[in-house]
Amino acid sequence: MGIEIINPAEVAFRNKKRTVVMNTRKLHSWLIYYEPGRRDEMHCHNGDQTFHMIAGECTMSFPDGGKVVMTPGMSALITGGSFYQLDNTGGGPMVMMGTRSGDKDSNQHILYSTRENIRAKKKAVRESARNDPGPAAE
């Protein structure tokens, strides 16, 4: 079927973690669930994306020192290559729904501090572990 309908708040509060909820070859959507005080590192992605605040409070920070406080009902557009950081600065769980162009496997996650694509690094480590037969049997 070409139509999917979800209740983002219900899914987020049930799973209490980052959850991919939709994925096609042209876009993917996910839910972010952060407990108070949790934040990610300054980073960017290769695809354009949107965030829509569902619950809590998120302070979005930028490399130039700028900050925006997002509350439920607010949305943000972040073009590919724009660095940002998400921080739950509220007193309860923070829930956001994100949507990004491209399928989830084509997404790059680039750290501001190193300019490395950490998704590619993690993928290489997983593939190396899968291909490593381990210690030779004697």
N, C-alpha and C positions, 0 to 999 in steps of 0.2 A: 504494500500500500504506500502511496506517495505522501501520506500525511501522518505525522506523529504528534501527539499531544501529551504533555507532562505537567505536573504541578511542581515547579522548581523548589519551592519552600519545603514541601512534603518530602521530596527526594533528599534534599540537603540535610534536613534535620534527622532523617532516618539513617543516612549513611555516615554523616559527620566526618567527611573527608572529600578531597577533590574527586569528582566523578564525571566522566565523559557521559553525556546523556544523548548526544546525537552525533553521527559521523557519516558524511557522504564524501564523494570525491571533490566536491566544491566548497564544503564548509564543515566545521564541527563546532559543537557547543559543549560546555562543561559547567559544573557548579563548583564554586570555591567555598569551603567551610573552614574558617579559622577561629580558633578559640581566642579569647582576649590575650593581647600581648604578642601573638604570633605575627611575624612578618616574613616576607621573602627578600631575596637579594635584589639589588638594582639590576635590571635585565631588560632585554627587548626580544621581539620575535620577528620573523621575516614577513608574516602576513598581517594585513589590517585586522583589527579586532574591536569589539565593543564589550563593555561591561555594563551590567544593569544591577544596581543594588537592590537586594531583596530584604535583608535584615541587618541590623547592627550599624556599625560605623567603620569606614575605611579611610585612612589618610593615604592618599596617593602622592608620592614624592618623586621629584625629578632631579637630574644631575645638576641643574643650575641652582638648586636649593629651594625651588618653588614647591608648594604643597597645595593640595585641594582635599577638603574633607567631604566625603560622599556619604549620604544617608539614604534610607530606603526611598525608592522612586527616582533617584538620579541615575543618569547614564553617562558613559564616557566613550569616546571614539579615540583609539590609539592607532596611528598609522604604522605600518611595518618599519622597523628600524628605530622607533622612538623608545628611549629608555625610561623606565619607571620602576617604582617599588610599591608594593601593597603592604599596609600595616593595619591590623585590627586595633584601633585606638579606642574602641568602645568598651563598655562594661559587660557585654554578652557576646555570643557568637556572631560572627560576620558572615553573611551569605551573599554571594554575587553570582550572576550567571554571565558567562563569557561566550562570545561567538567569534570565530576567526575564519578567515578565508582559507581554503584548502582543507584536505583531510588531515587528521591528527598526526599521521605518520610523516607528513611533509613539513611539519612545524619545526622550526629551529628555536632554541632557547639560548640566547647569547648573554653571558654575564658582562656587566659593565666593566668590572675590575680587570678582567683578563681578555675580554673580547673573544672568548672561546665559546663554541657551541657545545654546551654541556649535554644536550640530547645525543649528539653524535658520539661524544666521549663515553657516555653510559651505554649506548648501543654497541660500541666497539668492545667494551669490557664484557658485556653479556655474550656477544658472539665469540669472543676469545675463550670465555669459560665454557661455552657450549662445545667448542672445537677441541678443547684440551682434554686428552684422554686420561689425564691424571698420572700418578706414579705407575711405572711399568710393573707388571706382575712378574715376580721371580719364580 
